[in-house]
Amino acid sequence: MPLQLIENASLGPFNTFGVDAHAVFLARITAVEQLAELEALSAVSGLPRLILGGGSNLLFTGDFEGVVIKVDIPGLSELEPGADHWHIEVGAGEDWHATVERLLAMDRPGLENLALIPGQSGAAPIQNIGAYGLELAERFHSLRAWDVEQRRVIEMSLADCNFGYRDSVFKHQLAGRRVILSVTLALPRQWQPVAGYADVAHELKARAIAKPGARDIFDAVVAIRRRKLPDPALIGNAGSFFKNPIVARDKLQELLQHFPSLVSYPMSGGRFKLAAGWLIDAAGLKGVTRGRAGVYEKQALVLVNRGGATGREILALAHEVQEKVAAKFGVSLEPEPVIV
Ligand SMILES: Cc1cc2nc3c(=O)[nH]c(=O)nc-3n(C[C@H](O)[C@H](O)[C@H](O)COP(=O)(O)OP(=O)(O)OC[C@H]3O[C@@H](n4cnc5c(N)ncnc54)[C@H](O)[C@@H]3O)c2cc1C
């Protein structure tokens, strides 16, 4: 298949905020050879690059004066299993949730806690997607990526990716430098439920399920997410707009003196994760509207496009949230999506 290069392409259909923006070029990549082909084109030489998956974790604040590389590489295949894990290689262009469902149907459970996360499989390692007590890193074997400088395919192991909380090497040293082509998952052959997360435990209890199977957890997670999060097909959003901030014990204790109902979770190293949604709500911002942007009524961590908002309007609201939370709690909130 030859490379598909679209000039002056609209990015509206390719971001879940539904923000209107254009790129000088949009390259749709279905095979690795097309990346080499793209680099050889004089028309795109010297232009900035942006790698794009499903556009569910980024905010366009204006037009992109360069080439958007939209990764559409398909495929799902089972590789030689390890002693303890099934190994499944998934093309970067495969929809993440559809992959979770498909693997469940193939009797390869292990991703059910990560059901209904929008976006493509190739983007999952970028921020080490996580939800309801599980992170991609716990189900990851390796990935294949195109190195844009060396112009060759490189295999990366779990250690190479340096995964952290909503973090990886792809957000730092390798930002924009590796186009992920496929991800190989490691799914446990002896499956055990991950059902300790409070919301999941409550949902299973409400459904009178004492010994959940993978399908039960999948159904519970899907139901919780449908209740709590806006569907991007109906209300533009990028999920959680801020990461949960991490503070030292001293800071937590100081905050608890003033705000006894503050929500926090202990982490390793004597540090604590604060619920950013709680902070935003307590700063009086849940449900507010500024122009055509807003803070979602049911979950203050989510910023929404109430219809026709520009990326700049959404960003201005994000700054207001950061300022008000910093002024009230002395805590800084870091955006989770990539701001372009
Ligand atoms: C309603 C909603 C709920 C969400 N819930 C969660 C959640 O529970 N947990 C969570 O972790 N996230 C969540 N997200 C965020 C988002 O779904 C994930 O981060 C997802 O992995 C992004 O995938 P994407 O394909 O849309 O990536 P994009 O938004 O297209 O890109 C995100 C970043 O990844 C890079 N990228 C994308 N594809 C590639 C590739 N093939 N190679 C190299 N770089 C690439 C981009 O350059 C960009 O930096 C949610 C989003 C929404 C809208």
The ligand as an SDF file (V2000), in Angstrom:
LIG
                    3D

 53 58  0  0  0  0  0  0  0  0999 V2000
  -13.3050    9.3280   28.2530 C   0  0  0  0  0  0  0  0  0  0  0  0
  -11.8200    9.0540   28.4140 C   0  0  0  0  0  0  0  0  0  0  0  0
  -11.3890    8.2300   29.4460 C   0  0  0  0  0  0  0  0  0  0  0  0
  -10.0280    7.9500   29.6100 C   0  0  0  0  0  0  0  0  0  0  0  0
   -9.6430    7.1240   30.6300 N   0  0  0  0  0  0  0  0  0  0  0  0
   -8.3370    6.8290   30.8000 C   0  0  0  0  0  0  0  0  0  0  0  0
   -7.9330    5.9450   31.8540 C   0  0  0  0  0  0  0  0  0  0  0  0
   -8.7410    5.4330   32.6200 O   0  0  0  0  0  0  0  0  0  0  0  0
   -6.6080    5.6850   31.9920 N   0  0  0  0  0  0  0  0  0  0  0  0
   -5.6720    6.2240   31.1570 C   0  0  0  0  0  0  0  0  0  0  0  0
   -4.4970    5.9240   31.3390 O   0  0  0  0  0  0  0  0  0  0  0  0
   -6.0330    7.0420   30.1360 N   0  0  0  0  0  0  0  0  0  0  0  0
   -7.3330    7.3610   29.9480 C   0  0  0  0  0  0  0  0  0  0  0  0
   -7.7120    8.2110   28.9390 N   0  0  0  0  0  0  0  0  0  0  0  0
   -6.6890    8.8080   28.0900 C   0  0  0  0  0  0  0  0  0  0  0  0
   -6.4390    8.0620   26.7520 C   0  0  0  0  0  0  0  0  0  0  0  0
   -7.5290    7.2710   26.4200 O   0  0  0  0  0  0  0  0  0  0  0  0
   -5.1940    7.1880   26.8070 C   0  0  0  0  0  0  0  0  0  0  0  0
   -4.0720    7.9450   27.1670 O   0  0  0  0  0  0  0  0  0  0  0  0
   -4.9160    6.5080   25.4450 C   0  0  0  0  0  0  0  0  0  0  0  0
   -3.8540    5.5950   25.5720 O   0  0  0  0  0  0  0  0  0  0  0  0
   -4.5830    7.4980   24.3460 C   0  0  0  0  0  0  0  0  0  0  0  0
   -4.5950    6.8090   23.1290 O   0  0  0  0  0  0  0  0  0  0  0  0
   -4.7170    7.5460   21.7440 P   0  0  0  0  0  0  0  0  0  0  0  0
   -4.5060    6.5360   20.6860 O   0  0  0  0  0  0  0  0  0  0  0  0
   -5.9810    8.3100   21.6780 O   0  0  0  0  0  0  0  0  0  0  0  0
   -3.4680    8.5310   21.8260 O   0  0  0  0  0  0  0  0  0  0  0  0
   -3.3350   10.0100   21.2540 P   0  0  0  0  0  0  0  0  0  0  0  0
   -4.2050   10.9300   22.0510 O   0  0  0  0  0  0  0  0  0  0  0  0
   -3.4980   10.0070   19.7870 O   0  0  0  0  0  0  0  0  0  0  0  0
   -1.8180   10.3270   21.6040 O   0  0  0  0  0  0  0  0  0  0  0  0
   -1.3930   10.4440   22.9400 C   0  0  0  0  0  0  0  0  0  0  0  0
    0.1340   10.5320   22.9500 C   0  0  0  0  0  0  0  0  0  0  0  0
    0.6680    9.3090   22.4620 O   0  0  0  0  0  0  0  0  0  0  0  0
    1.4860    9.5540   21.3200 C   0  0  0  0  0  0  0  0  0  0  0  0
    1.2490    8.4090   20.3990 N   0  0  0  0  0  0  0  0  0  0  0  0
    0.0560    7.9430   19.9690 C   0  0  0  0  0  0  0  0  0  0  0  0
    0.2260    6.8480   19.2030 N   0  0  0  0  0  0  0  0  0  0  0  0
    1.5700    6.6400   19.1310 C   0  0  0  0  0  0  0  0  0  0  0  0
    2.3840    5.6720   18.4650 C   0  0  0  0  0  0  0  0  0  0  0  0
    1.8740    4.6800   17.7280 N   0  0  0  0  0  0  0  0  0  0  0  0
    3.7400    5.7800   18.6250 N   0  0  0  0  0  0  0  0  0  0  0  0
    4.2980    6.7750   19.3740 C   0  0  0  0  0  0  0  0  0  0  0  0
    3.5680    7.7010   20.0080 N   0  0  0  0  0  0  0  0  0  0  0  0
    2.2220    7.6300   19.8920 C   0  0  0  0  0  0  0  0  0  0  0  0
    1.0420   10.8800   20.7640 C   0  0  0  0  0  0  0  0  0  0  0  0
    2.0860   11.5270   20.0570 O   0  0  0  0  0  0  0  0  0  0  0  0
    0.6950   11.6250   22.0390 C   0  0  0  0  0  0  0  0  0  0  0  0
    1.8710   12.1110   22.6300 O   0  0  0  0  0  0  0  0  0  0  0  0
   -9.0710    8.5090   28.7390 C   0  0  0  0  0  0  0  0  0  0  0  0
   -9.5170    9.3530   27.6830 C   0  0  0  0  0  0  0  0  0  0  0  0
  -10.8750    9.6170   27.5230 C   0  0  0  0  0  0  0  0  0  0  0  0
  -11.3280   10.4730   26.3890 C   0  0  0  0  0  0  0  0  0  0  0  0
  1  2  1  0
  2  3  1  0
  2 52  2  0
  3  4  2  0
  4  5  1  0
  4 50  1  0
  5  6  2  0
  6  7  1  0
  6 13  1  0
  7  8  2  0
  7  9  1  0
  9 10  1  0
 10 11  2  0
 10 12  1  0
 12 13  2  0
 13 14  1  0
 14 15  1  0
 14 50  1  0
 15 16  1  0
 16 17  1  0
 16 18  1  0
 18 19  1  0
 18 20  1  0
 20 21  1  0
 20 22  1  0
 22 23  1  0
 23 24  1  0
 24 25  2  0
 24 26  1  0
 24 27  1  0
 27 28  1  0
 28 29  2  0
 28 30  1  0
 28 31  1  0
 31 32  1  0
 32 33  1  0
 33 34  1  0
 33 48  1  0
 34 35  1  0
 35 36  1  0
 35 46  1  0
 36 37  1  0
 36 45  1  0
 37 38  2  0
 38 39  1  0
 39 40  1  0
 39 45  2  0
 40 41  1  0
 40 42  2  0
 42 43  1  0
 43 44  2  0
 44 45  1  0
 46 47  1  0
 46 48  1  0
 48 49  1  0
 50 51  2  0
 51 52  1  0
 52 53  1  0
M  END
$$$$
